Amino acid sequence: MSNKGNGVGRAVVFIMLGLIFGGILGESLGWLFGHIGTLMNAGGEDNVVRNFFVRAWELKMGYLDDGSPLLIDLYMLKFNLGFTLRLNIVSIIGVVGALYMMKWSGNR
């Protein structure tokens, strides 16, 4: 049997897992390099190596100009809409690693 729709769902799951684990690893490395920079007097908590791992690019959707999420009020129901995607270097590496793992996992 052929599962043509299965590939897209698997890809989304692997991309999300790569983003999550890469983001956690990036924040952990940023914390570690921040403390090493403080101990070695190499720029303190805010050093170049830490900023490389922690600096994130943000994509915000559904927010107003003042930074608050979009509110839809239907009298009985209220919806707050807002979405933020934060990417750092290690989360991108995590996505590439997760897609590589997806390539070699599954049915052959």
DSSP file (Angstrom, degrees, kcal/mol; ACC not computed):
  #  RESIDUE AA STRUCTURE BP1 BP2  ACC     N-H-->O    O-->H-N    N-H-->O    O-->H-N    TCO  KAPPA ALPHA  PHI   PSI    X-CA   Y-CA   Z-CA
    1    1 A M              0   0    0      0, 0.0     2,-0.5     0, 0.0     0, 0.0   0.000 360.0 360.0 360.0 151.8    0.0    0.0    0.0
    2    2 A S        -     0   0    0      1,-0.0     2,-0.6     3,-0.0     3,-0.2  -0.903 360.0-165.2-108.6 130.5    1.1    3.6   -0.6
    3    3 A N    >>  +     0   0    0     -2,-0.5     3,-0.5     1,-0.2     4,-0.5  -0.721  22.2 160.2-110.9  78.3    0.9    6.2    2.1
    4    4 A K  T >4 S+     0   0    0     -2,-0.6     3,-0.6     1,-0.2     4,-0.4   0.845  74.6  50.2 -71.4 -34.1    1.3    9.4    0.1
    5    5 A G  T 3> S+     0   0    0      1,-0.2     4,-1.1    -3,-0.2     3,-0.2   0.621  95.2  75.2 -78.3 -12.5   -0.3   11.7    2.7
    6    6 A N  H <> S+     0   0    0     -3,-0.5     4,-2.1     1,-0.2    -1,-0.2   0.806  84.7  63.0 -70.3 -30.8    2.0   10.2    5.5
    7    7 A G  H <X S+     0   0    0     -3,-0.6     4,-2.2    -4,-0.5    -1,-0.2   0.868 100.9  49.4 -66.5 -39.1    5.1   12.1    4.3
    8    8 A V  H  > S+     0   0    0     -4,-0.4     4,-2.2    -3,-0.2    -1,-0.2   0.918 111.9  48.0 -68.9 -43.2    3.8   15.6    5.0
    9    9 A G  H  X S+     0   0    0     -4,-1.1     4,-2.1     1,-0.2    -2,-0.2   0.910 112.9  48.5 -63.3 -42.7    2.6   14.8    8.5
   10   10 A R  H  X S+     0   0    0     -4,-2.1     4,-2.7     2,-0.2    -1,-0.2   0.899 110.2  52.3 -63.2 -40.8    5.9   13.1    9.4
   11   11 A A  H  X S+     0   0    0     -4,-2.2     4,-2.5     1,-0.2    -2,-0.2   0.911 109.2  49.2 -63.4 -42.4    7.8   16.1    8.0
   12   12 A V  H  X S+     0   0    0     -4,-2.2     4,-2.4     2,-0.2    -1,-0.2   0.915 112.2  48.6 -63.4 -42.6    5.8   18.6   10.1
   13   13 A V  H  X S+     0   0    0     -4,-2.1     4,-2.5     2,-0.2    -2,-0.2   0.929 113.2  46.5 -63.8 -45.4    6.4   16.5   13.2
   14   14 A F  H  X S+     0   0    0     -4,-2.7     4,-2.4     2,-0.2    -2,-0.2   0.884 112.3  50.6 -66.5 -37.7   10.1   16.2   12.6
   15   15 A I  H  X S+     0   0    0     -4,-2.5     4,-2.4     2,-0.2    -2,-0.2   0.926 111.7  47.7 -64.5 -44.2   10.5   19.9   11.9
   16   16 A M  H  X S+     0   0    0     -4,-2.4     4,-2.5     2,-0.2    -2,-0.2   0.918 112.6  48.5 -63.6 -42.9    8.6   20.8   15.1
   17   17 A L  H  X S+     0   0    0     -4,-2.5     4,-2.8     1,-0.2     5,-0.3   0.902 111.3  50.6 -63.8 -39.9   10.7   18.4   17.1
   18   18 A G  H  X S+     0   0    0     -4,-2.4     4,-2.3     1,-0.2    77,-0.2   0.904 111.2  48.3 -63.5 -41.1   13.9   19.8   15.6
   19   19 A L  H  X S+     0   0    0     -4,-2.4     4,-2.2     2,-0.2    -2,-0.2   0.915 114.5  45.9 -64.1 -43.1   12.8   23.4   16.4
   20   20 A I  H  X S+     0   0    0     -4,-2.5     4,-2.3     2,-0.2    -2,-0.2   0.963 117.9  40.2 -66.6 -52.5   11.9   22.5   20.0
   21   21 A F  H  X S+     0   0    0     -4,-2.8     4,-2.4     1,-0.2    -2,-0.2   0.883 116.8  50.4 -67.3 -37.2   15.1   20.5   20.7
   22   22 A G  H  X S+     0   0    0     -4,-2.3     4,-2.5    -5,-0.3    69,-0.2   0.895 110.9  49.4 -66.0 -39.4   17.3   22.9   18.8
   23   23 A G  H  X S+     0   0    0     -4,-2.2     4,-2.3    -5,-0.2    -2,-0.2   0.905 112.3  47.5 -64.9 -41.7   15.8   25.9   20.7
   24   24 A I  H  X S+     0   0    0     -4,-2.3     4,-2.2     2,-0.2    -2,-0.2   0.921 113.9  47.4 -64.7 -43.7   16.3   24.2   24.1
   25   25 A L  H  X S+     0   0    0     -4,-2.4     4,-2.6     2,-0.2    -2,-0.2   0.893 111.5  51.2 -65.5 -39.6   19.9   23.3   23.2
   26   26 A G  H  X S+     0   0    0     -4,-2.5     4,-2.3     2,-0.2    -2,-0.2   0.913 111.4  46.5 -63.4 -43.6   20.6   26.8   22.0
   27   27 A E  H  X S+     0   0    0     -4,-2.3     4,-2.2     2,-0.2    -1,-0.2   0.885 112.8  50.7 -66.1 -37.6   19.3   28.4   25.2
   28   28 A S  H  X S+     0   0    0     -4,-2.2     4,-2.5     2,-0.2    -2,-0.2   0.918 111.5  47.2 -66.0 -43.0   21.3   25.9   27.2
   29   29 A L  H  X S+     0   0    0     -4,-2.6     4,-3.0     2,-0.2     5,-0.2   0.884 110.9  52.8 -64.9 -37.6   24.5   26.7   25.3
   30   30 A G  H  X S+     0   0    0     -4,-2.3     4,-1.8     2,-0.2    -2,-0.2   0.910 110.6  46.8 -62.4 -42.4   23.8   30.4   25.7
   31   31 A W  H  X S+     0   0    0     -4,-2.2     4,-2.0     2,-0.2    -2,-0.2   0.927 114.3  47.9 -63.4 -45.3   23.4   30.0   29.5
   32   32 A L  H  X S+     0   0    0     -4,-2.5     4,-2.4     1,-0.2    -2,-0.2   0.935 113.6  45.6 -62.5 -48.2   26.6   27.9   29.6
   33   33 A F  H  X S+     0   0    0     -4,-3.0     4,-2.2     1,-0.2    17,-0.2   0.801 109.6  56.7 -68.9 -27.5   28.6   30.3   27.5
   34   34 A G  H  X S+     0   0    0     -4,-1.8     4,-1.6    -5,-0.2    -1,-0.2   0.918 110.2  43.7 -65.6 -43.2   27.3   33.2   29.6
   35   35 A H  H  X S+     0   0    0     -4,-2.0     4,-2.5     2,-0.2    -2,-0.2   0.878 113.0  51.5 -70.7 -37.1   28.5   31.7   32.8
   36   36 A I  H  X S+     0   0    0     -4,-2.4     4,-2.3     1,-0.2     6,-0.2   0.912 109.0  51.7 -64.2 -40.6   31.9   30.8   31.2
   37   37 A G  H  <>S+     0   0    0     -4,-2.2     5,-2.4     1,-0.2     7,-1.0   0.854 110.9  48.1 -63.5 -34.5   32.2   34.4   30.0
   38   38 A T  H ><5S+     0   0    0     -4,-1.6     3,-0.7     3,-0.2    -2,-0.2   0.911 113.1  46.9 -70.6 -43.2   31.6   35.6   33.5
   39   39 A L  H 3<5S+     0   0    0     -4,-2.5    -2,-0.2     1,-0.2    -1,-0.2   0.855 117.7  41.7 -67.6 -35.0   34.0   33.2   35.1
   40   40 A M  T 3<5S-     0   0    0     -4,-2.3    -1,-0.2    -5,-0.2    -2,-0.2   0.394 106.3-122.7 -93.8   3.8   36.8   34.0   32.6
   41   41 A N  T < 5 +     0   0    0     -3,-0.7     2,-0.3    -4,-0.3    -3,-0.2   0.902  64.7 143.2  53.3  43.7   36.2   37.7   32.6
   42   42 A A  S   <S-     0   0    0     -5,-2.4    -1,-0.2    -6,-0.2    -4,-0.1  -0.466  86.8 -45.6-110.7  57.5   35.6   37.4   28.8
   43   43 A G  S >  S-     0   0    0     -2,-0.3     3,-0.7     4,-0.1    -5,-0.2   0.389  86.7-116.0  98.7  -3.4   32.9   39.9   28.3
   44   44 A G  T 3   -     0   0    0     -7,-1.0     3,-0.4     1,-0.2    -6,-0.2  -0.315  68.0 -27.0  73.4-156.4   30.7   38.9   31.2
   45   45 A E  T 3  S+     0   0    0      1,-0.3     2,-0.8    -8,-0.2    -1,-0.2   0.775 136.2  57.1 -65.3 -28.2   27.2   37.4   30.8
   46   46 A D  S <  S+     0   0    0     -3,-0.7    -1,-0.3    -9,-0.1     2,-0.2  -0.577  78.6 148.6-107.2  68.3   26.7   39.2   27.5
   47   47 A N     >  -     0   0    0     -2,-0.8     4,-2.2    -3,-0.4     5,-0.2  -0.478  58.9-105.4-101.0 173.4   29.7   38.0   25.4
   48   48 A V  H  > S+     0   0    0      1,-0.2     4,-1.7     2,-0.2    -1,-0.1   0.891 116.4  49.9 -66.2 -42.9   30.0   37.4   21.7
   49   49 A V  H  > S+     0   0    0      1,-0.2     4,-1.3     2,-0.2    -1,-0.2   0.915 112.1  48.2 -65.9 -42.8   29.8   33.5   21.8
   50   50 A R  H  > S+     0   0    0    -17,-0.2     4,-2.3     1,-0.2     3,-0.4   0.922 110.1  52.1 -62.1 -44.5   26.7   33.6   24.0
   51   51 A N  H  X S+     0   0    0     -4,-2.2     4,-2.2     1,-0.2    -1,-0.2   0.823 102.8  60.1 -64.3 -30.3   25.0   36.1   21.7
   52   52 A F  H  < S+     0   0    0     -4,-1.7    37,-0.5     1,-0.2    -1,-0.2   0.904 114.2  35.2 -61.6 -41.0   25.7   33.9   18.7
   53   53 A F  H  < S+     0   0    0     -4,-1.3    37,-0.4    -3,-0.4    -2,-0.2   0.809 124.6  39.8 -83.9 -30.7   23.7   31.0   20.1
   54   54 A V  H  < S+     0   0    0     -4,-2.3    -3,-0.2    -5,-0.2    -2,-0.2   0.804  82.9 105.2 -93.1 -31.2   21.0   33.0   21.9
   55   55 A R     <  -     0   0    0     -4,-2.2    34,-0.4    -5,-0.3     2,-0.4  -0.283  56.2-165.8 -56.1 127.6   20.2   35.8   19.4
   56   56 A A        -     0   0    0     32,-0.1     2,-0.5    33,-0.1    32,-0.2  -0.896  21.6-136.1-121.7 146.1   16.9   34.9   17.8
   57   57 A W  E     -A   87   0A   0     30,-3.0    30,-2.6    -2,-0.4     2,-0.4  -0.871  28.7-151.2 -95.6 133.0   15.1   36.1   14.7
   58   58 A E  E     -A   86   0A   0     -2,-0.5     2,-0.5    28,-0.2    28,-0.2  -0.879  16.3-167.7-113.4 138.0   11.4   36.6   15.4
   59   59 A L  E     -A   85   0A   0     26,-2.2    26,-2.5    -2,-0.4     2,-0.5  -0.978  15.7-169.5-119.0 113.6    8.5   36.4   13.1
   60   60 A K  E     +A   84   0A   0     -2,-0.5     2,-0.4    24,-0.2    24,-0.2  -0.899   7.9 176.2-110.4 132.1    5.3   37.8   14.7
   61   61 A M  E     +A   83   0A   0     22,-3.1    22,-2.7    -2,-0.5     3,-0.1  -0.993  62.5  25.2-132.0 140.0    1.9   37.4   13.2
   62   62 A G  S    S+     0   0    0     -2,-0.4     8,-2.4     1,-0.3     2,-0.3   0.678  87.7 124.2  85.5  18.7   -1.5   38.5   14.5
   63   63 A Y  B     -B   69   0B   0      6,-0.2    -1,-0.3    20,-0.1     2,-0.1  -0.847  55.2-128.6-111.8 148.9   -0.2   41.3   16.7
   64   64 A L    >   -     0   0    0      4,-3.0     3,-1.7    -2,-0.3     6,-0.0  -0.297  38.3 -93.4 -82.8 175.1   -1.1   45.0   16.7
   65   65 A D  T 3  S+     0   0    0      1,-0.3    -1,-0.1     2,-0.1    -2,-0.0   0.790 124.6  56.2 -62.5 -29.2    1.3   47.8   16.4
   66   66 A D  T 3  S-     0   0    0      2,-0.1    -1,-0.3     1,-0.0    -3,-0.0   0.460 120.5-105.9 -84.4   0.9    1.5   48.2   20.2
   67   67 A G  S <  S+     0   0    0     -3,-1.7    -2,-0.1     1,-0.3    -1,-0.0   0.388  79.4 127.0  94.2  -3.1    2.6   44.6   20.6
   68   68 A S        -     0   0    0      1,-0.1    -4,-3.0    -5,-0.0    -1,-0.3  -0.612  65.4-103.2 -87.0 149.3   -0.7   43.2   22.0
   69   69 A P  B     -B   63   0B   0      0, 0.0    -6,-0.2     0, 0.0     2,-0.2  -0.315  43.3 -92.0 -69.2 154.6   -2.4   40.3   20.3
   70   70 A L  E     -C   81   0C   0     -8,-2.4    11,-3.2    11,-1.8     2,-0.5  -0.484  42.3-151.2 -66.8 128.8   -5.4   40.8   18.0
   71   71 A L  E     -C   80   0C   0     -2,-0.2     2,-0.6     9,-0.2     9,-0.2  -0.915  11.5-168.7-109.7 124.8   -8.6   40.5   20.0
   72   72 A I  E     -C   79   0C   0      7,-3.0     7,-2.6    -2,-0.5     2,-0.7  -0.956   8.9-165.8-111.5 115.1  -11.8   39.4   18.4
   73   73 A D  E     +C   78   0C   0     -2,-0.6     5,-0.2     5,-0.2    -2,-0.0  -0.897  18.6 170.9-108.1 112.9  -14.8   40.0   20.6
   74   74 A L        -     0   0    0      3,-3.3     2,-2.8    -2,-0.7     3,-0.2  -0.124  53.9-112.9-108.8  33.4  -18.0   38.2   19.7
   75   75 A Y  S    S+     0   0    0      1,-0.3     3,-0.1     2,-0.1    -1,-0.1  -0.345 112.4  35.9  68.6 -59.4  -19.8   39.1   22.9
   76   76 A M  S    S+     0   0    0     -2,-2.8     2,-0.4     1,-0.2    -1,-0.3   0.714 123.8  42.5 -92.8 -21.9  -20.0   35.5   24.2
   77   77 A L        -     0   0    0     -3,-0.2    -3,-3.3     2,-0.0     2,-0.4  -0.971  64.2-167.1-125.6 139.6  -16.7   34.4   22.9
   78   78 A K  E     -C   73   0C   0     -2,-0.4     2,-0.5    -5,-0.2    -5,-0.2  -0.994   5.6-165.5-125.7 133.5  -13.4   36.3   22.8
   79   79 A F  E     -C   72   0C   0     -7,-2.6    -7,-3.0    -2,-0.4     2,-0.6  -0.967   8.4-160.7-119.4 130.7  -10.4   35.2   20.8
   80   80 A N  E     -C   71   0C   0     -2,-0.5     2,-0.5    -9,-0.2    -9,-0.2  -0.957  16.4-165.0-104.8 119.8   -6.8   36.4   21.2
   81   81 A L  E     +C   70   0C   0    -11,-3.2   -11,-1.8    -2,-0.6     2,-0.3  -0.913  26.1 131.8-110.6 128.9   -4.8   35.8   18.1
   82   82 A G        -     0   0    0     -2,-0.5     2,-0.4   -13,-0.2   -20,-0.2  -0.887  24.6-172.6-171.8 142.7   -1.1   35.9   18.0
   83   83 A F  E     -A   61   0A   0    -22,-2.7   -22,-3.1    -2,-0.3     2,-0.4  -0.988   2.6-175.5-144.8 128.7    1.8   33.8   16.8
   84   84 A T  E     -A   60   0A   0     -2,-0.4     2,-0.5   -24,-0.2   -24,-0.2  -0.994   6.1-165.8-129.2 128.8    5.5   34.2   17.3
   85   85 A L  E     -A   59   0A   0    -26,-2.5   -26,-2.2    -2,-0.4     2,-0.5  -0.966   7.8-167.9-113.1 119.8    8.2   32.1   15.7
   86   86 A R  E     -A   58   0A   0     -2,-0.5     2,-0.4   -28,-0.2   -28,-0.2  -0.941   6.6-176.2-111.4 121.6   11.7   32.5   17.3
   87   87 A L  E     +A   57   0A   0    -30,-2.6   -30,-3.0    -2,-0.5     2,-0.3  -0.943   5.2 175.7-117.5 136.8   14.6   30.9   15.4
   88   88 A N     >  -     0   0    0     -2,-0.4     4,-1.7   -32,-0.2     3,-0.2  -0.796  47.6 -93.5-125.9 177.0   18.3   30.8   16.5
   89   89 A I  H  > S+     0   0    0    -37,-0.5     4,-2.0   -34,-0.4     5,-0.2   0.902 123.0  48.2 -58.5 -45.4   21.3   29.2   14.9
   90   90 A V  H  > S+     0   0    0    -37,-0.4     4,-2.4     1,-0.2    -1,-0.2   0.832 107.2  55.6 -70.7 -31.2   21.0   25.9   16.9
   91   91 A S  H  > S+     0   0    0    -69,-0.2     4,-1.9     2,-0.2    -1,-0.2   0.868 107.7  49.8 -68.9 -33.4   17.3   25.5   16.2
   92   92 A I  H  X S+     0   0    0     -4,-1.7     4,-2.1     2,-0.2    -2,-0.2   0.912 111.3  48.4 -67.7 -41.6   18.0   25.7   12.5
   93   93 A I  H  X S+     0   0    0     -4,-2.0     4,-2.5     1,-0.2    -2,-0.2   0.880 109.4  54.7 -63.2 -36.9   20.7   23.1   12.9
   94   94 A G  H  X S+     0   0    0     -4,-2.4     4,-2.4     2,-0.2    -2,-0.2   0.879 107.0  49.7 -62.9 -38.8   18.2   21.0   14.9
   95   95 A V  H  X S+     0   0    0     -4,-1.9     4,-2.6   -77,-0.2     5,-0.2   0.922 111.2  48.7 -66.2 -43.5   15.7   21.2   12.0
   96   96 A V  H  X S+     0   0    0     -4,-2.1     4,-2.0     1,-0.2    -2,-0.2   0.923 113.6  47.4 -62.4 -43.4   18.4   20.0    9.5
   97   97 A G  H  X S+     0   0    0     -4,-2.5     4,-2.3     2,-0.2    -2,-0.2   0.891 111.7  50.1 -63.7 -39.8   19.3   17.2   11.9
   98   98 A A  H  X S+     0   0    0     -4,-2.4     4,-2.3     2,-0.2    -2,-0.2   0.898 110.5  49.2 -67.4 -39.7   15.7   16.2   12.4
   99   99 A L  H  X S+     0   0    0     -4,-2.6     4,-1.8     2,-0.2    -1,-0.2   0.864 110.3  51.7 -67.5 -34.2   15.0   16.1    8.7
  100  100 A Y  H  X S+     0   0    0     -4,-2.0     4,-1.3    -5,-0.2    -2,-0.2   0.910 110.8  47.8 -65.7 -41.6   18.2   14.0    8.2
  101  101 A M  H  X S+     0   0    0     -4,-2.3     4,-0.8     1,-0.2    -2,-0.2   0.875 109.3  54.0 -65.2 -36.6   16.9   11.6   10.8
  102  102 A M  H >< S+     0   0    0     -4,-2.3     3,-0.6     1,-0.2    -1,-0.2   0.877 103.5  57.2 -64.3 -36.5   13.5   11.5    9.1
  103  103 A K  H 3< S+     0   0    0     -4,-1.8    -1,-0.2     1,-0.2    -2,-0.2   0.891 113.2  38.5 -60.9 -39.9   15.2   10.6    5.9
  104  104 A W  H 3< S+     0   0    0     -4,-1.3    -1,-0.2    -5,-0.1     2,-0.2   0.452 107.6  74.4 -95.1  -0.8   16.7    7.5    7.4
  105  105 A S  S << S+     0   0    0     -4,-0.8     2,-0.1    -3,-0.6     0, 0.0  -0.670  76.4  40.2-103.9 165.4   13.8    6.5    9.6
  106  106 A G  S    S-     0   0    0     -2,-0.2     2,-0.1     2,-0.0    -3,-0.0  -0.438  96.9 -19.5  98.1-170.8   10.6    4.9    8.5
  107  107 A N              0   0    0     -2,-0.1    -2,-0.0     1,-0.1     0, 0.0  -0.449 360.0 360.0 -77.5 143.8    9.7    2.2    5.9
  108  108 A R              0   0    0     -2,-0.1    -1,-0.1    -4,-0.0    -2,-0.0   0.332 360.0 360.0-118.7 360.0   12.0    1.3    3.1
